[in-house]
Amino acid sequence: MELRELFEAADTDKGGALEIEEFTEAFGGVLGKDMNAKQLKQLFMKIDADSNGSVEWHEFMNYMLLEN
């Protein structure tokens, strides 16, 4: 549940999903350590399964489960 709380805290505009700025601010140092800005953007696009420009909770969880 802590991961969900971190996700919701990262959603600063409270839109229910993370835009790229929110994502990189909150998780860039964790998921994208040693990545440059271009690589972080590519990671964001990989997680954004429906390519709508934001990462919803279910997309984030799918990525986390598949990668770990």
All heavy atoms as TSV, in Angstrom:
chain	resi	resn	atom	element	x	y	z
A	1	MET	N	N	0.824	-1.205	0.000
A	1	MET	CA	C	0.000	0.000	0.000
A	1	MET	C	C	0.857	1.252	0.000
A	1	MET	O	O	0.424	2.284	-0.462
A	1	MET	CB	C	-0.926	-0.048	1.213
A	1	MET	CG	C	-2.192	0.691	1.010
A	1	MET	SD	S	-3.024	0.053	-0.453
A	1	MET	CE	C	-4.418	1.078	-0.480
A	2	GLU	N	N	2.086	1.149	0.489
A	2	GLU	CA	C	2.953	2.313	0.513
A	2	GLU	C	C	3.242	2.835	-0.888
A	2	GLU	O	O	3.312	4.039	-1.098
A	2	GLU	CB	C	4.266	1.972	1.217
A	2	GLU	CG	C	4.120	1.779	2.697
A	2	GLU	CD	C	5.425	1.376	3.349
A	2	GLU	OE1	O	6.486	1.794	2.854
A	2	GLU	OE2	O	5.366	0.648	4.340
A	3	LEU	N	N	3.387	1.924	-1.843
A	3	LEU	CA	C	3.651	2.335	-3.209
A	3	LEU	C	C	2.474	3.128	-3.764
A	3	LEU	O	O	2.658	4.128	-4.452
A	3	LEU	CB	C	3.947	1.112	-4.082
A	3	LEU	CG	C	4.534	1.385	-5.447
A	3	LEU	CD1	C	5.815	2.191	-5.359
A	3	LEU	CD2	C	4.809	0.068	-6.166
A	4	ARG	N	N	1.274	2.708	-3.439
A	4	ARG	CA	C	0.080	3.440	-3.882
A	4	ARG	C	C	0.070	4.846	-3.287
A	4	ARG	O	O	-0.271	5.814	-3.961
A	4	ARG	CB	C	-1.188	2.675	-3.477
A	4	ARG	CG	C	-2.498	3.342	-3.832
A	4	ARG	CD	C	-2.705	3.365	-5.341
A	4	ARG	NE	N	-3.873	4.095	-5.730
A	4	ARG	CZ	C	-4.874	3.582	-6.435
A	4	ARG	NH1	N	-4.841	2.331	-6.832
A	4	ARG	NH2	N	-5.889	4.323	-6.765
A	5	GLU	N	N	0.450	4.956	-2.030
A	5	GLU	CA	C	0.502	6.270	-1.378
A	5	GLU	C	C	1.550	7.165	-2.029
A	5	GLU	O	O	1.309	8.358	-2.225
A	5	GLU	CB	C	0.777	6.105	0.113
A	5	GLU	CG	C	-0.382	5.483	0.865
A	5	GLU	CD	C	-0.030	5.078	2.287
A	5	GLU	OE1	O	1.108	5.332	2.731
A	5	GLU	OE2	O	-0.899	4.495	2.945
A	6	LEU	N	N	2.694	6.600	-2.388
A	6	LEU	CA	C	3.729	7.369	-3.085
A	6	LEU	C	C	3.234	7.825	-4.454
A	6	LEU	O	O	3.482	8.961	-4.869
A	6	LEU	CB	C	5.000	6.536	-3.247
A	6	LEU	CG	C	5.789	6.248	-1.985
A	6	LEU	CD1	C	6.906	5.254	-2.272
A	6	LEU	CD2	C	6.349	7.531	-1.408
A	7	PHE	N	N	2.540	6.942	-5.153
A	7	PHE	CA	C	1.985	7.272	-6.461
A	7	PHE	C	C	0.998	8.423	-6.333
A	7	PHE	O	O	1.059	9.396	-7.088
A	7	PHE	CB	C	1.302	6.039	-7.069
A	7	PHE	CG	C	0.776	6.248	-8.461
A	7	PHE	CD1	C	1.576	5.988	-9.558
A	7	PHE	CD2	C	-0.530	6.693	-8.675
A	7	PHE	CE1	C	1.095	6.172	-10.852
A	7	PHE	CE2	C	-1.017	6.879	-9.952
A	7	PHE	CZ	C	-0.209	6.619	-11.044
A	8	GLU	N	N	0.094	8.328	-5.371
A	8	GLU	CA	C	-0.913	9.377	-5.183
A	8	GLU	C	C	-0.278	10.695	-4.742
A	8	GLU	O	O	-0.712	11.762	-5.159
A	8	GLU	CB	C	-1.971	8.911	-4.184
A	8	GLU	CG	C	-2.859	7.821	-4.762
A	8	GLU	CD	C	-3.840	7.229	-3.770
A	8	GLU	OE1	O	-3.834	7.632	-2.585
A	8	GLU	OE2	O	-4.613	6.346	-4.185
A	9	ALA	N	N	0.773	10.626	-3.927
A	9	ALA	CA	C	1.469	11.843	-3.512
A	9	ALA	C	C	2.182	12.490	-4.689
A	9	ALA	O	O	2.278	13.723	-4.771
A	9	ALA	CB	C	2.455	11.528	-2.407
A	10	ALA	N	N	2.673	11.684	-5.618
A	10	ALA	CA	C	3.360	12.206	-6.799
A	10	ALA	C	C	2.396	12.891	-7.757
A	10	ALA	O	O	2.798	13.748	-8.545
A	10	ALA	CB	C	4.083	11.070	-7.513
A	11	ASP	N	N	1.131	12.520	-7.693
A	11	ASP	CA	C	0.097	13.093	-8.555
A	11	ASP	C	C	-0.297	14.467	-8.011
A	11	ASP	O	O	-1.353	14.651	-7.424
A	11	ASP	CB	C	-1.107	12.145	-8.601
A	11	ASP	CG	C	-2.208	12.624	-9.520
A	11	ASP	OD1	O	-1.943	13.501	-10.371
A	11	ASP	OD2	O	-3.334	12.118	-9.390
A	12	THR	N	N	0.571	15.437	-8.217
A	12	THR	CA	C	0.386	16.751	-7.606
A	12	THR	C	C	-0.839	17.494	-8.110
A	12	THR	O	O	-1.407	18.297	-7.382
A	12	THR	CB	C	1.638	17.629	-7.804
A	12	THR	OG1	O	1.933	17.742	-9.200
A	12	THR	CG2	C	2.829	17.042	-7.075
A	13	ASP	N	N	-1.272	17.218	-9.345
A	13	ASP	CA	C	-2.472	17.893	-9.854
A	13	ASP	C	C	-3.744	17.117	-9.541
A	13	ASP	O	O	-4.839	17.520	-9.899
A	13	ASP	CB	C	-2.358	18.178	-11.352
A	13	ASP	CG	C	-2.353	16.928	-12.211
A	13	ASP	OD1	O	-2.448	15.803	-11.682
A	13	ASP	OD2	O	-2.235	17.073	-13.447
A	14	LYS	N	N	-3.584	15.974	-8.854
A	14	LYS	CA	C	-4.710	15.120	-8.428
A	14	LYS	C	C	-5.604	14.699	-9.591
A	14	LYS	O	O	-6.811	14.534	-9.449
A	14	LYS	CB	C	-5.547	15.801	-7.335
A	14	LYS	CG	C	-4.739	16.195	-6.118
A	14	LYS	CD	C	-4.061	15.007	-5.487
A	14	LYS	CE	C	-3.210	15.435	-4.298
A	14	LYS	NZ	N	-2.087	14.548	-4.048
A	15	GLY	N	N	-4.976	14.454	-10.749
A	15	GLY	CA	C	-5.716	14.017	-11.931
A	15	GLY	C	C	-5.915	12.520	-12.018
A	15	GLY	O	O	-6.546	12.028	-12.939
A	16	GLY	N	N	-5.341	11.772	-11.080
A	16	GLY	CA	C	-5.509	10.327	-11.078
A	16	GLY	C	C	-4.446	9.579	-11.854
A	16	GLY	O	O	-4.465	8.366	-11.918
A	17	ALA	N	N	-3.528	10.316	-12.466
A	17	ALA	CA	C	-2.444	9.711	-13.240
A	17	ALA	C	C	-1.235	10.631	-13.161
A	17	ALA	O	O	-1.357	11.795	-12.786
A	17	ALA	CB	C	-2.874	9.520	-14.687
A	18	LEU	N	N	-0.078	10.085	-13.524
A	18	LEU	CA	C	1.142	10.877	-13.487
A	18	LEU	C	C	1.531	11.326	-14.888
A	18	LEU	O	O	1.655	10.503	-15.794
A	18	LEU	CB	C	2.303	10.065	-12.896
A	18	LEU	CG	C	2.126	9.524	-11.484
A	18	LEU	CD1	C	3.382	8.784	-11.054
A	18	LEU	CD2	C	1.786	10.625	-10.511
A	19	GLU	N	N	1.696	12.630	-15.048
A	19	GLU	CA	C	2.258	13.147	-16.280
A	19	GLU	C	C	3.773	12.988	-16.167
A	19	GLU	O	O	4.305	12.684	-15.110
A	19	GLU	CB	C	1.878	14.616	-16.488
A	19	GLU	CG	C	0.439	14.833	-16.964
A	19	GLU	CD	C	-0.607	14.486	-15.921
A	19	GLU	OE1	O	-0.344	14.727	-14.729
A	19	GLU	OE2	O	-1.671	13.967	-16.294
A	20	ILE	N	N	4.474	13.205	-17.251
A	20	ILE	CA	C	5.911	12.926	-17.267
A	20	ILE	C	C	6.679	13.714	-16.213
A	20	ILE	O	O	7.586	13.195	-15.585
A	20	ILE	CB	C	6.517	13.109	-18.678
A	20	ILE	CG1	C	7.935	12.546	-18.685
A	20	ILE	CG2	C	6.451	14.566	-19.113
A	20	ILE	CD1	C	8.464	12.195	-20.031
A	21	GLU	N	N	6.287	14.954	-15.967
A	21	GLU	CA	C	6.985	15.756	-14.965
A	21	GLU	C	C	6.800	15.176	-13.570
A	21	GLU	O	O	7.737	15.098	-12.779
A	21	GLU	CB	C	6.503	17.218	-14.994
A	21	GLU	CG	C	6.782	17.943	-16.287
A	21	GLU	CD	C	5.739	17.680	-17.375
A	21	GLU	OE1	O	4.649	17.119	-17.070
A	21	GLU	OE2	O	6.021	18.014	-18.529
A	22	GLU	N	N	5.568	14.780	-13.263
A	22	GLU	CA	C	5.282	14.188	-11.953
A	22	GLU	C	C	6.026	12.861	-11.799
A	22	GLU	O	O	6.584	12.559	-10.740
A	22	GLU	CB	C	3.780	13.955	-11.790
A	22	GLU	CG	C	2.961	15.221	-11.755
A	22	GLU	CD	C	1.469	14.973	-11.859
A	22	GLU	OE1	O	1.040	14.034	-12.573
A	22	GLU	OE2	O	0.724	15.730	-11.215
A	23	PHE	N	N	6.020	12.082	-12.857
A	23	PHE	CA	C	6.678	10.777	-12.838
A	23	PHE	C	C	8.175	10.911	-12.595
A	23	PHE	O	O	8.733	10.244	-11.723
A	23	PHE	CB	C	6.417	10.050	-14.162
A	23	PHE	CG	C	7.191	8.776	-14.315
A	23	PHE	CD1	C	6.756	7.611	-13.708
A	23	PHE	CD2	C	8.355	8.744	-15.066
A	23	PHE	CE1	C	7.477	6.434	-13.846
A	23	PHE	CE2	C	9.081	7.575	-15.209
A	23	PHE	CZ	C	8.645	6.417	-14.599
A	24	THR	N	N	8.831	11.766	-13.364
A	24	THR	CA	C	10.284	11.898	-13.220
A	24	THR	C	C	10.664	12.493	-11.870
A	24	THR	O	O	11.664	12.091	-11.285
A	24	THR	CB	C	10.906	12.718	-14.366
A	24	THR	OG1	O	10.255	13.974	-14.467
A	24	THR	CG2	C	10.790	11.996	-15.685
A	25	GLU	N	N	9.855	13.420	-11.381
A	25	GLU	CA	C	10.126	14.020	-10.079
A	25	GLU	C	C	10.049	12.969	-8.962
A	25	GLU	O	O	10.903	12.904	-8.082
A	25	GLU	CB	C	9.135	15.147	-9.800
A	25	GLU	CG	C	9.275	15.801	-8.457
A	25	GLU	CD	C	10.466	16.747	-8.369
A	25	GLU	OE1	O	10.905	17.258	-9.405
A	25	GLU	OE2	O	10.945	16.947	-7.242
A	26	ALA	N	N	9.030	12.131	-9.017
A	26	ALA	CA	C	8.791	11.186	-7.930
A	26	ALA	C	C	9.586	9.888	-8.061
A	26	ALA	O	O	10.079	9.369	-7.067
A	26	ALA	CB	C	7.306	10.860	-7.849
A	27	PHE	N	N	9.696	9.366	-9.270
A	27	PHE	CA	C	10.259	8.026	-9.435
A	27	PHE	C	C	11.516	7.976	-10.286
A	27	PHE	O	O	12.123	6.916	-10.423
A	27	PHE	CB	C	9.206	7.076	-10.019
A	27	PHE	CG	C	8.020	6.896	-9.139
A	27	PHE	CD1	C	6.804	7.491	-9.447
A	27	PHE	CD2	C	8.102	6.147	-7.980
A	27	PHE	CE1	C	5.701	7.339	-8.618
A	27	PHE	CE2	C	7.006	5.990	-7.148
A	27	PHE	CZ	C	5.800	6.578	-7.473
A	28	GLY	N	N	11.915	9.073	-10.864
A	28	GLY	CA	C	13.112	9.086	-11.705
A	28	GLY	C	C	14.358	8.612	-10.986
A	28	GLY	O	O	15.160	7.860	-11.540
A	29	GLY	N	N	14.522	9.016	-9.749
A	29	GLY	CA	C	15.686	8.608	-8.975
A	29	GLY	C	C	15.643	7.169	-8.515
A	29	GLY	O	O	16.668	6.587	-8.175
A	30	VAL	N	N	14.449	6.582	-8.517
A	30	VAL	CA	C	14.301	5.205	-8.054
A	30	VAL	C	C	14.297	4.240	-9.239
A	30	VAL	O	O	15.132	3.348	-9.331
A	30	VAL	CB	C	12.989	5.036	-7.248
A	30	VAL	CG1	C	12.795	3.599	-6.797
A	30	VAL	CG2	C	12.973	5.986	-6.078
A	31	LEU	N	N	13.359	4.438	-10.163
A	31	LEU	CA	C	13.245	3.542	-11.313
A	31	LEU	C	C	14.274	3.850	-12.390
A	31	LEU	O	O	14.675	2.971	-13.131
A	31	LEU	CB	C	11.840	3.643	-11.931
A	31	LEU	CG	C	10.670	3.250	-11.047
A	31	LEU	CD1	C	9.361	3.485	-11.771
A	31	LEU	CD2	C	10.783	1.803	-10.625
A	32	GLY	N	N	14.632	5.132	-12.480
A	32	GLY	CA	C	15.519	5.547	-13.555
A	32	GLY	C	C	16.876	6.009	-13.095
A	32	GLY	O	O	17.473	6.875	-13.730
A	33	LYS	N	N	17.367	5.444	-12.006
A	33	LYS	CA	C	18.684	5.867	-11.537
A	33	LYS	C	C	19.717	5.587	-12.626
A	33	LYS	O	O	19.639	4.594	-13.333
A	33	LYS	CB	C	19.054	5.199	-10.217
A	33	LYS	CG	C	19.064	3.704	-10.237
A	33	LYS	CD	C	19.312	3.142	-8.854
A	33	LYS	CE	C	19.056	1.645	-8.910
A	33	LYS	NZ	N	18.827	1.106	-7.619
A	34	ASP	N	N	20.648	6.491	-12.764
A	34	ASP	CA	C	21.685	6.432	-13.794
A	34	ASP	C	C	21.133	6.608	-15.201
A	34	ASP	O	O	21.789	6.242	-16.175
A	34	ASP	CB	C	22.492	5.121	-13.703
A	34	ASP	CG	C	23.144	4.927	-12.344
A	34	ASP	OD1	O	23.591	5.943	-11.753
A	34	ASP	OD2	O	23.203	3.781	-11.872
A	35	MET	N	N	19.931	7.136	-15.344
A	35	MET	CA	C	19.363	7.423	-16.657
A	35	MET	C	C	19.395	8.918	-16.909
A	35	MET	O	O	19.211	9.708	-15.992
A	35	MET	CB	C	17.900	6.960	-16.743
A	35	MET	CG	C	17.693	5.497	-16.768
A	35	MET	SD	S	15.934	5.133	-17.028
A	35	MET	CE	C	15.987	3.378	-17.205
A	36	ASN	N	N	19.606	9.281	-18.170
A	36	ASN	CA	C	19.525	10.691	-18.534
A	36	ASN	C	C	18.073	11.035	-18.859
A	36	ASN	O	O	17.189	10.165	-18.817
A	36	ASN	CB	C	20.471	11.017	-19.697
A	36	ASN	CG	C	20.133	10.256	-20.970
A	36	ASN	OD1	O	18.971	9.994	-21.277
A	36	ASN	ND2	N	21.156	9.904	-21.728
A	37	ALA	N	N	17.814	12.280	-19.177
A	37	ALA	CA	C	16.433	12.736	-19.410
A	37	ALA	C	C	15.767	11.977	-20.558
A	37	ALA	O	O	14.586	11.621	-20.470
A	37	ALA	CB	C	16.420	14.233	-19.681
A	38	LYS	N	N	16.506	11.707	-21.612
A	38	LYS	CA	C	15.936	10.987	-22.761
A	38	LYS	C	C	15.554	9.563	-22.369
A	38	LYS	O	O	14.482	9.080	-22.731
A	38	LYS	CB	C	16.940	10.963	-23.910
A	38	LYS	CG	C	16.427	10.281	-25.146
A	38	LYS	CD	C	17.448	10.313	-26.274
A	38	LYS	CE	C	16.906	9.582	-27.481
A	38	LYS	NZ	N	17.866	9.564	-28.579
A	39	GLN	N	N	16.413	8.910	-21.610
A	39	GLN	CA	C	16.122	7.547	-21.171
A	39	GLN	C	C	14.934	7.505	-20.217
A	39	GLN	O	O	14.120	6.584	-20.272
A	39	GLN	CB	C	17.355	6.935	-20.512
A	39	GLN	CG	C	18.490	6.693	-21.481
A	39	GLN	CD	C	19.794	6.356	-20.783
A	39	GLN	OE1	O	20.140	6.973	-19.773
A	39	GLN	NE2	N	20.518	5.392	-21.321
A	40	LEU	N	N	14.818	8.512	-19.345
A	40	LEU	CA	C	13.662	8.591	-18.448
A	40	LEU	C	C	12.374	8.759	-19.230
A	40	LEU	O	O	11.353	8.158	-18.913
A	40	LEU	CB	C	13.822	9.744	-17.461
A	40	LEU	CG	C	14.564	9.433	-16.183
A	40	LEU	CD1	C	14.791	10.702	-15.383
A	40	LEU	CD2	C	13.847	8.406	-15.359
A	41	LYS	N	N	12.426	9.581	-20.277
A	41	LYS	CA	C	11.244	9.768	-21.118
A	41	LYS	C	C	10.866	8.459	-21.804
A	41	LYS	O	O	9.687	8.121	-21.889
A	41	LYS	CB	C	11.489	10.861	-22.147
A	41	LYS	CG	C	10.277	11.176	-22.973
A	41	LYS	CD	C	10.485	12.352	-23.891
A	41	LYS	CE	C	9.194	12.635	-24.652
A	41	LYS	NZ	N	9.330	13.792	-25.525
A	42	GLN	N	N	11.852	7.708	-22.257
A	42	GLN	CA	C	11.579	6.417	-22.886
A	42	GLN	C	C	10.978	5.431	-21.887
A	42	GLN	O	O	10.063	4.673	-22.230
A	42	GLN	CB	C	12.858	5.846	-23.508
A	42	GLN	CG	C	13.306	6.617	-24.719
A	42	GLN	CD	C	14.665	6.183	-25.230
A	42	GLN	OE1	O	15.508	5.701	-24.476
A	42	GLN	NE2	N	14.892	6.366	-26.518
A	43	LEU	N	N	11.463	5.446	-20.652
A	43	LEU	CA	C	10.893	4.592	-19.611
A	43	LEU	C	C	9.440	4.978	-19.357
A	43	LEU	O	O	8.563	4.114	-19.258
A	43	LEU	CB	C	11.704	4.705	-18.318
A	43	LEU	CG	C	11.159	3.951	-17.111
A	43	LEU	CD1	C	11.112	2.457	-17.375
A	43	LEU	CD2	C	11.987	4.250	-15.872
A	44	PHE	N	N	9.181	6.286	-19.276
A	44	PHE	CA	C	7.815	6.763	-19.078
A	44	PHE	C	C	6.919	6.259	-20.203
A	44	PHE	O	O	5.822	5.748	-19.955
A	44	PHE	CB	C	7.799	8.298	-19.035
A	44	PHE	CG	C	6.431	8.886	-18.915
A	44	PHE	CD1	C	5.831	9.028	-17.672
A	44	PHE	CD2	C	5.728	9.319	-20.029
A	44	PHE	CE1	C	4.567	9.567	-17.540
A	44	PHE	CE2	C	4.469	9.871	-19.915
A	44	PHE	CZ	C	3.890	9.991	-18.677
A	45	MET	N	N	7.365	6.365	-21.443
A	45	MET	CA	C	6.563	5.924	-22.589
A	45	MET	C	C	6.353	4.417	-22.569
A	45	MET	O	O	5.302	3.926	-22.972
A	45	MET	CB	C	7.197	6.383	-23.898
A	45	MET	CG	C	7.142	7.886	-24.065
A	45	MET	SD	S	7.696	8.557	-25.658
A	45	MET	CE	C	9.200	7.718	-25.972
A	46	LYS	N	N	7.337	3.671	-22.071
A	46	LYS	CA	C	7.201	2.222	-21.949
A	46	LYS	C	C	6.119	1.867	-20.925
A	46	LYS	O	O	5.310	0.969	-21.145
A	46	LYS	CB	C	8.542	1.620	-21.531
A	46	LYS	CG	C	8.539	0.134	-21.340
A	46	LYS	CD	C	9.915	-0.346	-20.924
A	46	LYS	CE	C	9.949	-1.837	-20.707
A	46	LYS	NZ	N	11.281	-2.292	-20.289
A	47	ILE	N	N	6.100	2.566	-19.812
A	47	ILE	CA	C	5.112	2.297	-18.767
A	47	ILE	C	C	3.726	2.756	-19.194
A	47	ILE	O	O	2.720	2.124	-18.868
A	47	ILE	CB	C	5.540	2.979	-17.446
A	47	ILE	CG1	C	6.864	2.385	-16.963
A	47	ILE	CG2	C	4.470	2.819	-16.370
A	47	ILE	CD1	C	7.481	3.100	-15.781
A	48	ASP	N	N	3.652	3.845	-19.962
A	48	ASP	CA	C	2.377	4.399	-20.450
A	48	ASP	C	C	1.839	3.508	-21.571
A	48	ASP	O	O	1.918	3.823	-22.747
A	48	ASP	CB	C	2.602	5.831	-20.948
A	48	ASP	CG	C	1.337	6.497	-21.463
A	48	ASP	OD1	O	0.232	5.989	-21.170
A	48	ASP	OD2	O	1.460	7.517	-22.155
A	49	ALA	N	N	1.262	2.385	-21.187
A	49	ALA	CA	C	0.855	1.343	-22.128
A	49	ALA	C	C	-0.146	1.812	-23.178
A	49	ALA	O	O	-0.106	1.375	-24.323
A	49	ALA	CB	C	0.283	0.150	-21.365
A	50	ASP	N	N	-1.046	2.715	-22.819
A	50	ASP	CA	C	-2.044	3.164	-23.790
A	50	ASP	C	C	-1.625	4.443	-24.521
A	50	ASP	O	O	-2.394	4.996	-25.303
A	50	ASP	CB	C	-3.428	3.330	-23.156
A	50	ASP	CG	C	-3.460	4.387	-22.064
A	50	ASP	OD1	O	-2.445	5.077	-21.844
A	50	ASP	OD2	O	-4.519	4.520	-21.417
A	51	SER	N	N	-0.419	4.892	-24.281
A	51	SER	CA	C	0.185	6.045	-24.971
A	51	SER	C	C	-0.676	7.303	-24.928
A	51	SER	O	O	-0.746	8.048	-25.899
A	51	SER	CB	C	0.499	5.686	-26.426
A	51	SER	OG	O	1.403	4.616	-26.490
A	52	ASN	N	N	-1.301	7.555	-23.786
A	52	ASN	CA	C	-2.148	8.748	-23.676
A	52	ASN	C	C	-1.421	9.914	-23.003
A	52	ASN	O	O	-2.014	10.942	-22.724
A	52	ASN	CB	C	-3.449	8.423	-22.940
A	52	ASN	CG	C	-3.248	8.124	-21.466
A	52	ASN	OD1	O	-2.131	7.931	-21.005
A	52	ASN	ND2	N	-4.342	8.084	-20.737
A	53	GLY	N	N	-0.138	9.748	-22.716
A	53	GLY	CA	C	0.646	10.835	-22.147
A	53	GLY	C	C	0.645	10.896	-20.641
A	53	GLY	O	O	1.177	11.836	-20.060
A	54	SER	N	N	0.056	9.898	-20.009
A	54	SER	CA	C	0.081	9.834	-18.553
A	54	SER	C	C	0.105	8.366	-18.124
A	54	SER	O	O	-0.339	7.487	-18.846
A	54	SER	CB	C	-1.116	10.558	-17.938
A	54	SER	OG	O	-2.316	9.963	-18.347
A	55	VAL	N	N	0.636	8.154	-16.934
A	55	VAL	CA	C	0.729	6.796	-16.388
A	55	VAL	C	C	-0.322	6.648	-15.300
A	55	VAL	O	O	-0.272	7.331	-14.279
A	55	VAL	CB	C	2.146	6.527	-15.828
A	55	VAL	CG1	C	2.188	5.213	-15.073
A	55	VAL	CG2	C	3.179	6.531	-16.940
A	56	GLU	N	N	-1.276	5.771	-15.546
A	56	GLU	CA	C	-2.296	5.468	-14.553
A	56	GLU	C	C	-1.759	4.410	-13.598
A	56	GLU	O	O	-0.779	3.732	-13.869
A	56	GLU	CB	C	-3.584	4.963	-15.225
A	56	GLU	CG	C	-4.380	6.028	-15.942
A	56	GLU	CD	C	-3.880	6.305	-17.361
A	56	GLU	OE1	O	-3.174	5.445	-17.931
A	56	GLU	OE2	O	-4.184	7.389	-17.885
A	57	TRP	N	N	-2.429	4.283	-12.475
A	57	TRP	CA	C	-2.000	3.342	-11.444
A	57	TRP	C	C	-1.854	1.923	-11.990
A	57	TRP	O	O	-0.874	1.239	-11.729
A	57	TRP	CB	C	-2.970	3.378	-10.264
A	57	TRP	CG	C	-2.721	2.306	-9.253
A	57	TRP	CD1	C	-3.516	1.248	-8.956
A	57	TRP	CD2	C	-1.568	2.182	-8.408
A	57	TRP	NE1	N	-2.941	0.478	-7.985
A	57	TRP	CE2	C	-1.736	1.025	-7.621
A	57	TRP	CE3	C	-0.405	2.923	-8.234
A	57	TRP	CZ2	C	-0.802	0.596	-6.685
A	57	TRP	CZ3	C	0.527	2.498	-7.302
A	57	TRP	CH2	C	0.331	1.352	-6.544
A	58	HIS	N	N	-2.843	1.454	-12.773
A	58	HIS	CA	C	-2.774	0.075	-13.268
A	58	HIS	C	C	-1.583	-0.125	-14.211
A	58	HIS	O	O	-0.973	-1.186	-14.217
A	58	HIS	CB	C	-4.094	-0.344	-13.936
A	58	HIS	CG	C	-4.381	0.340	-15.222
A	58	HIS	ND1	N	-4.982	1.579	-15.288
A	58	HIS	CD2	C	-4.133	-0.015	-16.500
A	58	HIS	CE1	C	-5.100	1.944	-16.555
A	58	HIS	NE2	N	-4.582	0.995	-17.306
A	59	GLU	N	N	-1.218	0.887	-14.996
A	59	GLU	CA	C	-0.051	0.781	-15.868
A	59	GLU	C	C	1.229	0.712	-15.038
A	59	GLU	O	O	2.137	-0.069	-15.327
A	59	GLU	CB	C	0.034	1.985	-16.813
A	59	GLU	CG	C	-1.080	2.037	-17.832
A	59	GLU	CD	C	-1.103	3.333	-18.607
A	59	GLU	OE1	O	-0.821	4.406	-18.036
A	59	GLU	OE2	O	-1.418	3.270	-19.814
A	60	PHE	N	N	1.282	1.541	-14.021
A	60	PHE	CA	C	2.438	1.567	-13.137
A	60	PHE	C	C	2.608	0.217	-12.450
A	60	PHE	O	O	3.706	-0.338	-12.396
A	60	PHE	CB	C	2.265	2.694	-12.116
A	60	PHE	CG	C	3.443	2.891	-11.222
A	60	PHE	CD1	C	4.603	3.483	-11.690
A	60	PHE	CD2	C	3.384	2.496	-9.897
A	60	PHE	CE1	C	5.701	3.665	-10.850
A	60	PHE	CE2	C	4.467	2.686	-9.053
A	60	PHE	CZ	C	5.629	3.265	-9.537
A	61	MET	N	N	1.522	-0.327	-11.935
A	61	MET	CA	C	1.583	-1.619	-11.245
A	61	MET	C	C	1.941	-2.749	-12.202
A	61	MET	O	O	2.717	-3.640	-11.851
A	61	MET	CB	C	0.262	-1.930	-10.538
A	61	MET	CG	C	0.115	-1.228	-9.211
A	61	MET	SD	S	1.529	-1.436	-8.091
A	61	MET	CE	C	1.640	-3.193	-7.933
A	62	ASN	N	N	1.389	-2.739	-13.392
A	62	ASN	CA	C	1.743	-3.761	-14.381
A	62	ASN	C	C	3.244	-3.740	-14.649
A	62	ASN	O	O	3.894	-4.780	-14.685
A	62	ASN	CB	C	0.997	-3.565	-15.696
A	62	ASN	CG	C	-0.437	-3.984	-15.604
A	62	ASN	OD1	O	-0.832	-4.736	-14.713
A	62	ASN	ND2	N	-1.255	-3.497	-16.522
A	63	TYR	N	N	3.796	-2.546	-14.831
A	63	TYR	CA	C	5.231	-2.428	-15.062
A	63	TYR	C	C	6.015	-2.953	-13.863
A	63	TYR	O	O	6.961	-3.723	-14.020
A	63	TYR	CB	C	5.606	-0.974	-15.341
A	63	TYR	CG	C	7.092	-0.764	-15.424
A	63	TYR	CD1	C	7.785	-1.102	-16.582
A	63	TYR	CD2	C	7.810	-0.282	-14.341
A	63	TYR	CE1	C	9.152	-0.950	-16.655
A	63	TYR	CE2	C	9.184	-0.121	-14.404
A	63	TYR	CZ	C	9.857	-0.466	-15.569
A	63	TYR	OH	O	11.215	-0.317	-15.633
A	64	MET	N	N	5.628	-2.538	-12.666
A	64	MET	CA	C	6.350	-2.961	-11.468
A	64	MET	C	C	6.304	-4.479	-11.294
A	64	MET	O	O	7.311	-5.097	-10.958
A	64	MET	CB	C	5.772	-2.283	-10.219
A	64	MET	CG	C	5.950	-0.781	-10.186
A	64	MET	SD	S	7.651	-0.248	-10.240
A	64	MET	CE	C	8.196	-0.729	-8.607
A	65	LEU	N	N	5.165	-5.082	-11.551
A	65	LEU	CA	C	5.045	-6.532	-11.407
A	65	LEU	C	C	5.862	-7.270	-12.460
A	65	LEU	O	O	6.494	-8.284	-12.167
A	65	LEU	CB	C	3.572	-6.959	-11.480
A	65	LEU	CG	C	2.717	-6.553	-10.293
A	65	LEU	CD1	C	1.246	-6.842	-10.572
A	65	LEU	CD2	C	3.171	-7.245	-9.023
A	66	LEU	N	N	5.856	-6.771	-13.683
A	66	LEU	CA	C	6.589	-7.436	-14.757
A	66	LEU	C	C	8.097	-7.275	-14.621
A	66	LEU	O	O	8.853	-8.176	-14.967
A	66	LEU	CB	C	6.130	-6.918	-16.125
A	66	LEU	CG	C	4.714	-7.304	-16.522
A	66	LEU	CD1	C	4.313	-6.588	-17.804
A	66	LEU	CD2	C	4.603	-8.810	-16.696
A	67	GLU	N	N	8.541	-6.139	-14.138
A	67	GLU	CA	C	9.970	-5.872	-14.022
A	67	GLU	C	C	10.585	-6.486	-12.774
A	67	GLU	O	O	11.790	-6.692	-12.718
A	67	GLU	CB	C	10.243	-4.368	-14.049
A	67	GLU	CG	C	9.970	-3.739	-15.401
A	67	GLU	CD	C	10.845	-4.295	-16.513
A	67	GLU	OE1	O	12.070	-4.430	-16.310
A	67	GLU	OE2	O	10.304	-4.611	-17.578
A	68	ASN	N	N	9.776	-6.703	-11.769
A	68	ASN	CA	C	10.300	-7.249	-10.514
A	68	ASN	C	C	9.735	-8.604	-10.316
A	68	ASN	O	O	9.779	-9.388	-9.652
A	68	ASN	CB	C	9.966	-6.314	-9.343
A	68	ASN	CG	C	10.646	-4.966	-9.522
A	68	ASN	OD1	O	11.830	-4.919	-9.745
A	68	ASN	ND2	N	9.879	-3.905	-9.454
